[in-house]
Amino acid sequence: MMCPYCGNIETSVTDSRLADDGRSIRRRRECSKCGKRFTTYERTELERITVIKKDNTREPFDRNKIISGIMKACEKMPVTREQMDIMADRVERAIRFKGWVLSGNPDNPFLLICL
């Protein structure tokens, strides 16, 4: 894993534990060059989700865009990052297991239903 601080590819895992109720692994890593520590998450990669944009172009689902939207919506509310991650997990799970389609339609109530 490449160090986000110095770019060194030699890092070591200092701690591993289950996260998100066992759906991912949280790893604390330390760079052998600069000594800084950082956290990575390992998730099982399931079938890729495709998002259909307003102009009918397609792009891969990006969980970070969901979290970014949640952060903007909750910026003046006492919502923790962990709670935002849980919301994003609910959105992604609903898409995967209920077979809902994401489209660029601004009237799509999907996110409101999931939150």
RADACOR-V733008 format. One record per residue. N is the residue number from 0. PSI is psi in whole degrees, -180 to 180 (NA if undefined). D_FIRST is the distance of its C-alpha to the first C-alpha in whole Angstrom. Layout:
((N:PSI:D_FIRST) (N:PSI:D_FIRST))
This chain:
((0:132:0) (1:136:4) (2:128:7) (3:-10:9) (4:-46:12) (5:-9:12) (6:0:9) (7:140:8) (8:-3:6) (9:99:7) (10:158:6) (11:149:8) (12:125:10) (13:-22:13) (14:140:14) (15:140:14) (16:158:17) (17:146:19) (18:168:19) (19:48:21) (20:39:24) (21:3:22) (22:-9:20) (23:168:17) (24:129:15) (25:127:13) (26:131:11) (27:129:11) (28:155:9) (29:133:10) (30:134:9) (31:-16:11) (32:-57:13) (33:-14:14) (34:0:14) (35:153:13) (36:150:12) (37:164:10) (38:138:11) (39:157:9) (40:137:11) (41:124:12) (42:151:15) (43:131:17) (44:117:17) (45:-173:21) (46:138:24) (47:140:23) (48:136:25) (49:134:27) (50:130:29) (51:118:32) (52:172:33) (53:-38:36) (54:16:37) (55:10:36) (56:160:32) (57:146:30) (58:156:26) (59:146:23) (60:134:23) (61:107:21) (62:-33:21) (63:-30:20) (64:-36:23) (65:-47:25) (66:-40:23) (67:-43:24) (68:-40:28) (69:-41:28) (70:-42:27) (71:-41:30) (72:-28:32) (73:15:32) (74:-26:32) (75:19:35) (76:153:35) (77:69:33) (78:128:30) (79:163:27) (80:-37:24) (81:-42:24) (82:-37:27) (83:-40:25) (84:-39:23) (85:-43:25) (86:-45:27) (87:-38:25) (88:-42:24) (89:-42:28) (90:-51:28) (91:-42:25) (92:-42:27) (93:-40:30) (94:-46:29) (95:-49:28) (96:-22:31) (97:-8:34) (98:24:33) (99:151:34) (100:135:34) (101:128:32) (102:166:34) (103:13:34) (104:121:38) (105:-15:38) (106:5:41) (107:113:38) (108:11:38) (109:-52:35) (110:-36:33) (111:-37:36) (112:-42:37) (113:-31:33) (114:NA:33))
